[in-house]
Amino acid sequence: MGVVKDILLVFGGSMLGVTVMCLMNASAAVDRAMEKKGK
């Protein structure tokens, strides 16, 4: 049972990290698009 919990923790953590990276990249892209529109 402990091994399964560890795997779930690692999998969940990596998925969370990927999601956060995607969100940060998306917000950065939106910021750049807004800057281009402003100019």
Protein Blocks (a to p, Z undefined) as FASTA:
>chain_A
ZZmmmmmmmmmmmmmmmmmmmmmmmmmmmmmmmmmmmZZ
